[in-house]
Amino acid sequence: MKELKKAVIYARYSSTNQREESIDAQVRACSKYAKDNGYTVVKEYKDSAKSATTANRPAFQEMI
């Protein structure tokens, strides 16, 4: 029986200078990586205009 490898995707952009399309591109890249490496993506988490210097990011908190 083949092992099912599960994964989640977390994508974010940090400032209003970046765009929502940045998150879409990150999700596409992560989805391709997952597919190419035998992972099943079970959920996507997205934070918009959130800095990585803080853990106070709603989607990040939900993910962990």
C-alpha positions as CSV (number, residue, x, y, z in Angstrom):
1,M,0.0,0.0,0.0
2,K,1.4,3.4,-1.0
3,E,1.9,5.9,1.8
4,L,-0.3,9.0,1.6
5,K,1.9,12.0,2.2
6,K,-0.2,15.0,3.3
7,A,0.9,18.6,3.1
8,V,-0.5,22.1,3.7
9,I,0.5,25.3,1.9
10,Y,1.2,28.5,3.7
11,A,1.5,31.6,1.6
12,R,1.8,35.3,2.5
13,Y,3.0,38.6,1.3
14,S,4.4,41.2,3.7
15,S,3.4,44.7,2.5
16,T,1.0,46.7,0.4
17,N,3.9,47.1,-2.1
18,Q,3.4,43.4,-3.0
19,R,0.3,42.2,-4.6
20,E,-2.3,39.5,-4.1
21,E,-1.0,37.8,-7.2
22,S,2.1,37.0,-5.2
23,I,0.1,34.6,-3.0
24,D,-1.4,33.0,-6.1
25,A,2.0,32.4,-7.5
26,Q,3.3,30.9,-4.3
27,V,0.3,28.6,-4.1
28,R,0.8,27.5,-7.7
29,A,4.5,26.8,-7.1
30,C,3.9,24.9,-3.9
31,S,1.0,22.9,-5.5
32,K,3.3,21.9,-8.4
33,Y,6.1,20.9,-5.9
34,A,3.6,18.8,-3.9
35,K,2.2,17.1,-7.0
36,D,5.7,16.4,-8.4
37,N,6.8,14.9,-5.1
38,G,3.8,12.8,-4.2
39,Y,2.1,15.0,-1.7
40,T,-1.6,15.6,-1.3
41,V,-2.3,19.2,-0.3
42,V,-5.1,19.1,2.2
43,K,-5.4,22.8,3.0
44,E,-4.1,26.2,2.0
45,Y,-3.4,29.0,4.5
46,K,-3.0,32.6,3.2
47,D,-2.0,35.8,5.0
48,S,-2.1,39.1,3.2
49,A,0.1,42.1,4.1
50,K,1.5,40.4,7.2
51,S,5.2,40.5,8.3
52,A,7.1,37.4,8.9
53,T,8.8,39.0,11.9
54,T,5.7,38.3,14.0
55,A,3.8,35.1,14.6
56,N,0.6,37.2,15.0
57,R,-0.7,36.2,11.6
58,P,-4.2,34.7,11.6
59,A,-3.7,32.0,8.9
60,F,-0.3,31.1,10.4
61,Q,-1.9,30.7,13.8
62,E,-4.7,28.6,12.4
63,M,-2.1,26.4,10.6
64,I,0.0,25.7,13.7
